[in-house]
């Protein structure tokens, strides 16, 4: 039986796998609106604030992409904007493809072409790099320059647990990088196991040390955000 010193741990049941990542996240927003969702060196963002930013990003994506189901690439550093963009893509019912701005341009270009992303989400810090990588057919969205009229309310999109959530690319050490797909159910299953094994609750803080371009990052990112805990991203190299 799992024991948490604070008494705040609540078991993650198998039935809760049958929903979307964003459904589970929005439930944490209702439960813990004022709790810290993300903490970086210079910023602390609550669940409510993170949810509103993610909703505005989602609306901007829907406005730009329409009915297109093409993946959405993210070229962002380890920041609140990156985490909000991941949630925003998922809330819009799209698939996110995380790209590390520190990767060689040739690798970034290859992934953009292979994923067939039609929209790239970035910010001012990575705008020059992004513009140098994308083609004329690819749209850009800056998360730090969103239309102030976009609503922060939940979109209410019905998203199946079988829907694809993300594509992560292998290192390519044995040849060309290959995209590995993850759906909402697989992510929730992994979070369920970790939640119950490690008794993750809303009083906990989980360090995000791994680059979001690797699927292992899902464990601490969503292990925190789907349990009302705080995720703390660090750039280990820096």
C-alpha positions in Angstrom: 0.0 0.0 0.0 1.4 3.4 -1.0 2.1 5.9 1.8 2.7 9.6 1.3 3.8 11.6 4.4 1.5 14.5 3.5 -1.5 12.3 3.1 -2.3 13.9 -0.3 -1.6 11.0 -2.5 -4.7 9.6 -4.4 -4.4 6.4 -6.3 -4.5 6.6 -10.1 -6.9 3.9 -11.2 -7.0 1.9 -14.4 -10.4 3.5 -15.3 -8.7 6.9 -15.5 -6.5 5.8 -18.4 -9.6 6.0 -20.6 -9.5 9.7 -21.1 -7.2 12.2 -22.8 -4.1 13.8 -21.2 -5.8 17.2 -21.3 -9.0 15.9 -19.6 -6.9 14.7 -16.7 -4.9 18.0 -16.6 -8.0 20.1 -16.6 -9.3 18.2 -13.6 -6.1 19.1 -11.7 -6.8 22.8 -12.7 -10.2 22.6 -11.1 -8.8 21.0 -8.0 -5.7 23.1 -7.6 -6.1 26.4 -9.5 -3.7 28.3 -7.3 -1.0 25.7 -6.8 2.3 25.9 -8.6 2.3 23.9 -11.9 5.7 25.0 -13.3 8.6 26.4 -11.5 11.8 27.7 -13.3 14.7 29.7 -12.0 12.8 33.0 -12.5 9.2 32.1 -12.8 6.4 30.3 -11.0 3.1 29.6 -12.8 -0.1 28.3 -11.3 -2.3 25.6 -12.7 -4.9 28.2 -13.6 -2.5 30.5 -15.4 -0.8 27.6 -17.3 -4.2 26.3 -18.4 -5.3 29.7 -19.7 -2.1 30.2 -21.6 -2.4 26.7 -23.1 -6.0 27.4 -24.1 -5.0 30.6 -25.9 -2.2 28.7 -27.7 -4.7 26.0 -28.7 -7.1 28.5 -30.1 -4.3 30.1 -32.1 -3.4 26.7 -33.5 -7.0 25.9 -34.5 -7.3 29.4 -36.1 -4.1 28.8 -38.2 -4.5 25.2 -39.1 -8.3 24.8 -39.5 -9.2 21.1 -40.0 -5.7 20.0 -40.7 -4.4 17.1 -38.6 -0.8 17.6 -39.5 1.6 17.5 -36.6 2.7 20.7 -34.9 6.5 21.2 -34.3 7.8 23.0 -31.2 11.1 24.8 -31.3 11.3 26.2 -27.7 13.7 26.1 -24.8 12.9 24.4 -21.5 10.5 26.9 -20.2 6.9 27.7 -19.2 6.2 28.5 -22.9 7.3 25.0 -24.0 5.1 23.3 -21.4 2.1 25.5 -22.2 2.7 24.9 -26.0 2.7 21.1 -25.4 -0.6 21.4 -23.6 -2.0 23.8 -26.2 -1.2 21.4 -29.1 -2.9 18.5 -27.2 -5.9 20.7 -26.3 -6.3 21.6 -30.0 -6.4 17.8 -30.8 -3.1 17.8 -32.6 0.2 15.9 -32.3 3.2 17.7 -31.0 6.8 17.1 -32.3 9.4 18.6 -29.9 12.6 19.9 -31.4 15.6 21.0 -29.3 16.9 24.4 -30.5 20.4 23.1 -29.6 20.3 20.4 -32.2 22.3 20.8 -35.5 20.2 22.6 -38.1 20.5 19.5 -40.5 18.8 17.3 -37.9 16.0 19.8 -37.2 15.4 20.2 -40.9 15.2 16.4 -41.4 12.7 16.0 -38.6 10.5 18.9 -39.9 10.4 17.3 -43.3 9.8 13.8 -42.1 7.0 14.8 -39.7 5.3 16.9 -42.3 4.6 19.5 -39.8 2.6 22.5 -41.2 2.9 24.7 -38.2 5.9 25.5 -36.0 5.4 27.0 -32.5 8.3 29.1 -31.3 9.1 32.3 -29.4 11.3 35.4 -29.9 14.4 33.7 -28.5 14.2 31.0 -31.3 12.6 33.0 -34.0 15.7 33.5 -36.2 16.6 29.8 -36.0 13.0 28.8 -36.9 12.7 31.1 -39.8 16.0 29.7 -41.2 14.6 26.2 -41.0 11.0 26.4 -42.3 9.8 26.4 -45.8 7.2 28.8 -47.3 4.5 26.2 -46.8 5.0 26.1 -43.1 3.2 28.5 -40.7 4.8 30.1 -37.6 3.2 30.8 -34.3 5.0 32.8 -31.6 3.7 31.9 -28.1 5.1 35.2 -26.7 3.1 37.3 -29.3 -0.4 35.8 -29.1 -3.5 37.8 -30.0 -4.7 39.3 -26.7 -8.3 38.7 -27.7 -7.9 34.9 -27.6 -10.0 33.3 -24.8 -8.3 31.4 -22.0 -11.3 29.2 -21.5 -11.2 25.4 -22.1 -12.0 24.4 -25.7 -14.0 21.4 -24.7 -12.8 19.3 -27.6 -13.6 15.6 -27.2 -10.3 13.7 -27.6 -10.1 9.9 -27.7 -7.5 8.1 -25.5 -6.5 6.4 -28.8 -5.6 9.7 -30.4 -1.9 10.3 -31.1 -0.3 12.8 -28.7 3.3 13.1 -29.7 6.1 12.0 -32.1 9.6 11.5 -30.7 12.6 11.0 -33.0 15.4 8.6 -32.4 19.0 9.7 -32.3 19.6 8.4 -35.8 22.9 6.8 -34.7 22.1 3.7 -36.7 20.8 5.6 -39.7 18.1 8.1 -40.4 16.1 9.4 -37.3 12.8 7.5 -37.0 9.6 8.9 -35.5 8.1 7.0 -32.6 4.4 7.8 -31.9 2.7 7.9 -28.5 -1.0 8.1 -27.9 -2.9 9.6 -24.9 -3.7 6.1 -23.4 0.0 5.1 -23.5 1.1 8.3 -21.7 -1.7 7.9 -19.1 -0.8 4.3 -18.5 2.9 5.3 -17.8 1.8 8.1 -15.5 -0.5 5.7 -13.6 2.3 3.3 -12.9 4.7 6.0 -11.7 2.0 7.8 -9.7 1.1 4.6 -7.8 4.7 3.3 -7.5 6.1 6.6 -6.2 3.0 8.0 -4.4 3.1 11.2 -6.4 0.8 13.9 -5.0 0.1 17.6 -5.2 2.7 18.5 -2.6 5.5 17.0 -4.7 8.0 18.6 -7.1 9.4 16.7 -10.1 12.5 17.8 -11.8 12.4 17.7 -15.6 16.1 17.1 -16.4 15.6 15.2 -19.7 15.1 17.1 -22.9 11.4 17.1 -24.0 12.6 15.7 -27.3 12.9 12.3 -25.6 9.8 10.2 -24.6 11.2 9.6 -21.2 10.4 13.3 -20.4 6.8 12.3 -20.4 7.2 10.6 -17.0 8.1 13.7 -15.0 6.3 16.3 -17.1 2.9 14.6 -16.9 3.7 12.7 -13.7 3.6 16.2 -12.1 0.9 18.0 -14.2 -1.6 15.1 -14.1 -1.3 14.9 -10.3 -1.4 18.5 -9.2 2.3 18.5 -8.5 5.0 21.0 -9.6 7.3 20.3 -12.6 10.7 22.0 -12.4 12.5 22.1 -15.8 16.3 22.4 -15.7 18.8 22.9 -18.6 21.5 20.6 -17.2 24.0 21.5 -19.8 23.8 25.2 -18.8 
